[in-house]
Every structure is written in C-alpha cells, then in structure tokens.
Amino acid sequence: MPAGSQQALARGSLPHVTLTQCALRDAPRERLAAFVERLEGRLRGRTIPLSTVTKFGAGFLFWGVDPASPERAVVQAAHEHAIAVADGLLDPVVNRAVVEGTASAFGDDAALVDNARRYGYALIKERYAPHITLGFDPRVPVDEQQRPHAMTVERVVVVRLGTLGRVAEVLSL
C-alpha cells in the first residue's frame, strides 16, 4: 500500500479472516464464548492457502483464500456456523442503517437486503469471500494478481471493528 493510504496492514495490525460481522446488542458472554470455542476447534492450527490479491468496492485490497483449496470449504463451514451468532441479538437501530446502506449500495438486491436484515451483513453464505484485508486506498488501481501464500490460524476472537473494518479492540470473553 502506498504512503498516505487510509488503511494499511502494518506492524501492530491484526491480519485476519472475518467469519461474520454484525452489530450485536446485549450479547451474553457465555454465548459468544461458546461460539469461539466451537470455531477454534474447527480452525486453530489450520494452514489456509491464500491465492489472489484483488481490489474490492471503492478501494479495499483483499488477499483471498484459495477457492480451489479444500481448506476453503472448512472456512466456509465456519462462516456458516458463525453467522448464527446474530440470532436475536442484532442492535435494531444500527441494523436498520446496515439494511438501508445495503439496499443503496447493491441496488435493492432482495437477497442481500434480506441477509443484512437477518444477519447484520449482506455478503454471507454464497456471497461470502474469505480474505485478509491488506488495506484501503481508492487511488490504487489493482488488477487481479496471483500471490500464493499461506496463513495459519492462531486463534478465533470476537472484536470491535473500527473505521474501514479495522480491528479496533479484541474483546475479552
């Protein structure tokens, strides 16, 4: 990422693959801890191959999990388990804004708006694309590039997200 990028993965950043994201209200710690424990059992210590670097949306730079890898299916299954954390816990005020933003950004796509309404985020299930976010800079024109690499899952955590999806805080459970 060039100097002056609005966001760049750098020293002190937490490179991660997001399994789900949503605004929760009054989530019981025990329920979150149980989700983390089950997901850690599936993912901790696994090596996940990365393949392609692509630009997404207005300037996010994503390093995608290799879609041809058997580990991709493991990450997909973990994602499908993780989205259930939203069940009955979405913050209605924040989620209303998420639904409206989804409708605006995706041309009222009924499936994506329904995903946002039910799960707090639109790009889930068949639209889920696991990746590490390398940064955000609308000035960077990026053609899809093959950059084979691998990551190892060290832990599963619940976080508070900040601007542009950056991890602002790892929550203690």
C-alpha positions in Angstrom: 0.0 0.0 0.0 1.4 3.4 -0.8 2.2 6.1 1.7 -0.9 8.0 2.7 -3.3 5.1 2.4 -6.4 5.4 4.5 -5.7 2.0 5.9 -2.8 -0.4 5.5 -1.9 -3.7 7.2 1.2 -2.9 9.2 3.1 -3.6 12.3 0.6 -3.9 15.2 -2.3 -4.7 12.9 -4.2 -7.9 13.3 -4.3 -9.8 9.9 -7.5 -11.8 10.0 -10.2 -13.5 8.0 -13.6 -12.3 9.1 -16.1 -15.1 9.6 -19.0 -12.7 10.2 -19.7 -9.2 11.2 -22.7 -7.6 12.7 -23.8 -5.1 15.4 -24.8 -7.0 18.5 -26.7 -5.6 21.5 -26.6 -7.3 24.9 -24.8 -10.4 23.6 -24.3 -12.9 26.5 -20.6 -13.5 27.0 -21.3 -17.2 27.5 -23.0 -17.5 24.1 -20.1 -15.7 22.4 -17.5 -17.8 24.3 -19.3 -21.0 23.2 -19.2 -19.8 19.5 -15.5 -19.0 19.8 -14.7 -22.4 21.4 -16.5 -24.3 18.7 -14.9 -22.3 15.9 -11.4 -22.6 17.5 -11.9 -26.4 17.5 -12.5 -26.3 13.7 -9.9 -23.7 12.8 -7.0 -23.4 15.2 -3.7 -24.5 13.8 -5.0 -25.0 10.2 -3.0 -23.7 7.4 -5.2 -21.8 4.9 -3.8 -21.1 1.4 -4.2 -17.6 0.0 -4.1 -17.0 -3.7 -5.3 -13.8 -5.4 -5.0 -10.2 -4.5 -7.9 -8.2 -5.8 -9.5 -4.7 -5.4 -13.0 -4.7 -3.9 -15.5 -1.9 -3.8 -14.2 1.6 -3.5 -10.6 0.7 -2.7 -10.3 -2.3 -0.4 -7.4 -4.6 -1.3 -8.2 -8.2 -0.4 -5.9 -11.3 -0.4 -8.4 -14.1 -1.0 -8.4 -17.6 0.4 -7.7 -20.0 -2.5 -11.1 -21.1 -3.8 -9.7 -24.4 -5.1 -8.3 -25.4 -1.7 -10.0 -28.0 0.5 -9.5 -25.6 3.4 -11.8 -23.1 1.6 -14.7 -25.4 2.4 -13.6 -25.5 6.1 -13.6 -21.7 6.3 -17.0 -21.6 4.6 -18.4 -24.0 7.1 -17.0 -22.0 10.0 -18.5 -18.8 8.4 -22.0 -20.5 8.1 -21.7 -21.5 11.8 -20.6 -18.0 12.9 -23.4 -16.1 11.2 -25.9 -17.7 13.7 -24.4 -15.5 16.4 -26.7 -12.7 15.2 -29.8 -14.7 16.0 -31.9 -12.5 18.2 -29.0 -10.2 19.2 -28.8 -7.6 16.4 -28.9 -4.0 17.5 -32.1 -2.8 15.7 -31.1 0.8 15.3 -27.6 0.0 13.9 -29.0 -2.8 11.8 -31.7 -0.6 10.2 -28.8 1.6 8.9 -27.0 -1.5 7.7 -30.1 -2.6 5.8 -30.6 0.8 4.2 -26.9 1.0 3.3 -27.1 -2.4 1.7 -30.1 -1.5 -0.3 -28.4 1.6 -1.6 -25.0 0.0 -2.3 -26.4 -3.1 -4.0 -29.4 -1.6 -5.9 -32.1 -3.1 -3.7 -30.8 -6.7 -4.3 -33.5 -8.6 -2.4 -31.3 -11.5 -1.3 -28.6 -9.1 0.0 -31.1 -6.9 1.8 -32.6 -10.0 3.4 -29.1 -11.1 4.5 -28.5 -7.7 6.1 -31.8 -7.7 7.8 -31.5 -11.3 9.2 -27.7 -11.5 9.9 -26.5 -7.9 10.1 -24.3 -8.2 7.0 -25.1 -8.8 3.3 -22.1 -10.6 1.9 -22.7 -14.0 3.5 -23.4 -17.6 2.6 -22.8 -18.0 -1.2 -21.6 -14.4 -1.4 -19.0 -14.9 1.3 -15.5 -14.4 0.1 -12.9 -15.1 2.8 -9.9 -12.9 2.6 -7.3 -10.8 4.6 -7.8 -7.1 4.1 -4.5 -5.6 3.2 -5.7 -2.0 3.2 -7.9 0.6 1.7 -6.9 3.2 -0.8 -9.3 4.4 -3.6 -6.3 5.7 -5.6 -4.7 2.2 -6.1 -5.8 0.6 -9.3 -5.2 -3.1 -8.9 -5.6 -5.8 -11.4 -6.1 -9.2 -10.0 -2.7 -10.7 -9.1 -1.8 -14.2 -8.2 0.2 -14.1 -4.9 0.3 -17.6 -3.5 0.9 -17.7 0.3 -0.4 -19.4 3.4 -1.7 -18.3 6.8 -2.0 -20.3 9.9 -5.0 -19.8 12.2 -3.7 -18.9 15.7 -6.9 -18.1 17.4 -10.5 -17.1 16.9 -11.7 -13.9 18.6 -14.6 -11.5 18.9 -13.6 -8.0 18.1 -15.0 -4.5 17.9 -14.5 -3.1 14.4 -13.4 0.4 13.7 -13.2 2.5 10.6 -13.0 0.6 7.3 -13.3 -2.7 9.1 -10.0 -2.4 11.0 -9.9 -4.3 14.3 -10.3 -1.7 17.0 -10.3 -4.0 20.0 -10.1 -7.7 20.8 -12.9 -8.4 23.3 -12.2 -10.4 26.4 -14.6 -13.3 26.9 
